[in-house]
Amino acid sequence: MIEDMLRTPAAVQDAERHTAHNYHPLPVVISSAEGAWVTDVDGRRYLDCLAGYSALNFGHRHPTLIAAAHAQLDRLTLTSRAFVHDQFADFCRELAALCGKDLVLPMNTGAEAVETGIKVARKWGYQVKGVPAGQANIVVAEGNFHGRTTTIVSFSTDEDARADFGPYTPGFRVVPYGDLAALAGAVDEHTVAVLLEPIQGEQGVVVPPSDYLPGVRQLCTERNVLFVADEIQSGLGRTGATFACEQEGVVPDMYLLGKALGGGIVPVSAVAADADVLGVLRPGQHGSTFGGNPLACAVATEVVRLLATGEFQRRSAELGERLHAGLRGLIGKGLVAVRGRGLWAGLDIDPALMSGRAACERLMARGVLAKDTHGSTIRLAPPLTITAEEIDHAVAQLAAVLAG
Ligand SMILES: Cc1ncc(COP(=O)(O)O)c(C=O)c1O
């Protein structure tokens, strides 16, 4: 097809015209998708190695999830929590069981789950731990990414995410990620929670030292502090287990979940914790019009059932080995470092060679979609349904890009 007959350039311009420029998307305009593949308005196919920042762990339009959504659309979509609906109980019971916790609290976006976790931890601190009114603090890590609300960006260490959005919410202490001594030094008698990503996704898939999460668990237990694990990106199969914490033998007091919980169809997030923690909330103290709606619950219950089979976690673990072996083979050939676990990888490109953005543009031209983060880092997070051949294809395309 000759270049000026393509629909993409005009469609990209059109998409920019009436939106705030808070994203810098790759110039691809997607119109349909199935499994690990998307198709653009010009009929070109791409292997999706971002998977909606892990919101599409089960691939695009997984048949079981689409069927659940269709069936629910034909019956009931929204009630608000003012009433009970018939999809709610199964979702809460089955998600709580998957998490090994007593209770769940459904919300919509990841940021709302984080906000919920912060509110619950503070209330627990005042009502259960006995922290004096207004004195609670929460310890977080440098390089964190927990979402975009004003409270959450208040404790971001990324200037782009934070600058000019103050005044900032007080009550957070930031310590270096992976540094147990610094964490122990920041915790005091008014600390109600340590809030961490078990692997820092947006920071470039940064895996902490192996003694870190067990050490955090022990410290939190000893000091009567809640360990709140933000598994919004790392959880639900991405790393080769249901939760990234699990791989370190650690059970947090609270899981924050989102992204893949909605099956790539609807925004669904949740907080999961035992009754002594989530039980602090009473009617009127927290909520959301859309949280736990019938459509969300119908889809997310099927997501939980897919995860309960263990198949996706196994695929991620096994195929992740293949992905990481392939990527490690490119170290010294354009890559300077590869991190990650399961089907999740952060790649540092030799900055002398090209930026992460340039690498993603060249990958796109070769039919592979990925996203850069922080200069020369690329993140790969393909759907967990990707095949071994497709992984080899993605690695081969990356090798070709790096070879120039
Ligand atoms: C670890 C983590 N927490 C929270 C969020 C925020 O989720 P959402 O964009 O759905 O608000 C993200 C999003 O990337 C994330 O990676």
The ligand as an SDF file (V2000), in Angstrom:
LIG
                    3D

 16 16  0  0  0  0  0  0  0  0999 V2000
    1.5230   -0.9320   40.6300 C   0  0  0  0  0  0  0  0  0  0  0  0
    0.4170   -0.0360   40.1490 C   0  0  0  0  0  0  0  0  0  0  0  0
   -0.4580    0.4700   41.0370 N   0  0  0  0  0  0  0  0  0  0  0  0
   -1.4690    1.2590   40.6540 C   0  0  0  0  0  0  0  0  0  0  0  0
   -1.6500    1.6120   39.3280 C   0  0  0  0  0  0  0  0  0  0  0  0
   -2.7780    2.5180   38.9320 C   0  0  0  0  0  0  0  0  0  0  0  0
   -3.7760    1.8270   38.2430 O   0  0  0  0  0  0  0  0  0  0  0  0
   -4.8580    2.6360   37.3820 P   0  0  0  0  0  0  0  0  0  0  0  0
   -4.1400    3.1970   36.1920 O   0  0  0  0  0  0  0  0  0  0  0  0
   -5.8740    1.5970   36.9910 O   0  0  0  0  0  0  0  0  0  0  0  0
   -5.4140    3.7010   38.2760 O   0  0  0  0  0  0  0  0  0  0  0  0
   -0.7640    1.1060   38.3670 C   0  0  0  0  0  0  0  0  0  0  0  0
   -0.9140    1.4710   36.9560 C   0  0  0  0  0  0  0  0  0  0  0  0
   -0.0350    1.3160   36.1370 O   0  0  0  0  0  0  0  0  0  0  0  0
    0.3000    0.2660   38.7890 C   0  0  0  0  0  0  0  0  0  0  0  0
    1.1880   -0.2290   37.9250 O   0  0  0  0  0  0  0  0  0  0  0  0
  1  2  1  0
  2  3  1  0
  2 15  2  0
  3  4  2  0
  4  5  1  0
  5  6  1  0
  5 12  2  0
  6  7  1  0
  7  8  1  0
  8  9  2  0
  8 10  1  0
  8 11  1  0
 12 13  1  0
 12 15  1  0
 13 14  2  0
 15 16  1  0
M  END
$$$$
